[in-house]
Amino acid sequence: MGLWRRTRHKRALRRYRRAAEAYRLEQARWDRDAAELRGQLDVAKTFGGATVTDEPQIPLRLHPAERVFSVFQNVGLVESRSQGGHWEGGHSGFSFRVAKGVRWNVGATKGRYAKGQEPPTVIDTGAATVTDRRVVFQGPKQSREWDFDKLLAYRHASPEPMTSFQVSNREQVSGLLYDQDQAPEVHFRLALAMAHHQGTVTQLEHHLEAELAAHERDRPPPPELPPKIRTALRHER
């Protein structure tokens, strides 16, 4: 093989190796999203909530027949100190990220909170319990309850990992602040709890199945090694 041809082959091989590394990273992201979707679908199909008998460490006194869908520790209670903010529109549903920015909405359109002059402030840190009837925050200094039957609007902030609620029995908007890596699980558990509350679990399952099927079709293709490079490599061996 001539010098010029070897140089061209080396350049092509370097391009292929860069493409292969990019593919490896993209495939790893795809695998993570696929695992998250499969896990969410499995939970949606098999988990109908827990009772104190199932999980004695549940920090909340439950109502008769109330079931718990998750308990999140070390979350912040946030409250808007501004008098100028207000909610516009909204629906008492929840949404959560399923893959690549796609969101599942339980219900109709989300409400939009028009901010006042001051941002929400963290006023306590504690545990948040999500049930099929409500979300309850319990901390050393404060406690809050957001009843699904009284929910007027909600908002998942972006990029801040925060969910705000407005309920009919409380004028002030408040909510939860959590770690960024908790956000997918918080959003999913809220959506699942609300689906049980609204009787829309089957619709949630069907949506997750459709998203998983779409995700499977979107699997990244591996890069192809150019035939001439493949032949040259065989000759080098």
Residue pairs with C-beta under 8 A, 6 or more apart in sequence:
1 9
1 232
1 235
9 228
9 229
9 232
12 226
12 228
12 229
13 229
13 233
16 223
16 225
16 226
16 229
19 223
20 222
20 223
22 223
23 220
23 221
23 222
23 223
26 220
27 220
27 222
30 215
30 218
30 219
30 220
33 99
33 100
33 215
34 99
34 212
34 215
34 216
36 98
36 99
36 184
37 98
37 99
37 208
37 211
37 212
37 215
38 212
40 98
40 188
40 208
41 205
41 208
41 209
41 212
43 188
43 192
44 192
44 195
44 201
44 204
44 205
44 208
45 205
47 69
47 192
48 67
48 196
49 67
49 68
49 69
49 131
49 132
49 193
49 196
50 58
50 67
50 68
50 69
51 62
51 67
51 68
52 58
52 62
55 68
57 71
58 68
58 71
58 129
59 71
59 127
59 129
59 138
60 68
60 129
60 131
60 136
60 138
62 68
62 131
63 133
66 131
66 132
66 133
67 131
67 132
67 196
68 129
68 130
68 131
69 130
69 131
69 132
69 189
69 192
69 193
69 196
70 129
70 130
70 185
70 186
70 189
70 193
71 127
71 128
71 129
71 130
72 127
72 128
72 130
72 176
72 178
72 182
72 185
72 186
73 127
74 125
74 126
74 127
74 179
75 125
75 126
75 127
75 128
75 137
75 176
75 177
75 178
75 182
76 122
76 124
76 125
76 176
76 177
76 178
77 122
77 123
77 124
77 125
77 126
77 137
77 139
77 142
77 144
77 174
77 175
77 176
77 177
78 120
78 121
78 122
78 123
78 162
78 164
78 174
78 175
78 176
78 177
79 120
79 121
79 123
79 172
79 173
79 174
80 115
80 116
80 118
80 119
80 120
80 121
80 164
80 172
80 173
80 174
81 118
81 120
81 121
82 115
82 116
82 117
82 118
82 119
83 116
84 115
84 116
84 117
85 113
85 114
85 115
85 116
85 173
86 113
86 114
87 111
87 112
87 113
87 114
87 152
87 153
87 166
87 173
88 111
88 112
88 113
88 114
89 109
89 111
89 112
89 153
90 109
90 110
90 111
90 112
90 152
90 153
90 154
90 166
91 107
91 108
91 109
91 110
91 111
91 153
92 107
92 148
92 151
92 152
92 153
92 154
92 194
93 105
93 106
93 107
93 108
93 110
93 154
93 194
93 198
94 105
94 106
94 107
94 154
94 187
94 190
94 191
94 193
94 194
95 103
95 104
95 105
95 106
95 110
95 156
95 187
95 191
96 103
96 104
96 156
96 184
96 187
96 188
96 190
96 191
97 103
97 183
97 184
97 187
98 104
98 207
98 208
98 211
99 211
99 215
100 215
100 218
102 211
104 191
104 204
104 207
104 208
104 211
106 191
106 194
106 195
106 198
106 200
106 203
106 204
107 194
107 198
110 153
110 154
110 155
111 152
111 153
111 154
111 155
111 166
112 155
113 153
113 155
113 164
113 166
113 173
120 162
120 164
120 173
120 174
120 175
120 177
122 177
123 141
123 142
124 137
124 139
124 140
124 141
124 142
125 139
126 137
126 138
126 139
126 140
126 142
127 137
127 138
127 139
128 135
128 136
128 137
128 138
128 176
128 178
129 135
129 136
129 138
130 189
130 190
130 193
131 193
132 148
132 193
132 196
132 197
133 147
133 148
133 149
133 197
134 145
134 146
134 147
134 148
135 145
135 146
135 165
135 176
135 190
135 193
136 143
136 144
136 145
136 146
137 143
137 144
137 145
137 176
144 174
146 165
146 167
146 174
147 167
147 169
148 193
148 194
148 197
150 167
150 168
150 169
151 165
151 166
151 167
151 168
152 166
152 167
152 168
153 165
153 166
154 163
154 164
154 165
154 166
154 175
155 163
155 164
155 175
156 162
156 163
156 183
156 187
157 163
157 164
160 177
161 177
161 178
161 179
161 180
161 182
161 183
161 186
162 175
162 176
162 177
162 178
163 175
163 176
163 178
163 186
163 187
163 190
164 173
164 174
164 175
165 173
165 174
165 175
166 173
176 186
178 186
191 204
192 201
192 204
195 201
195 203
195 204
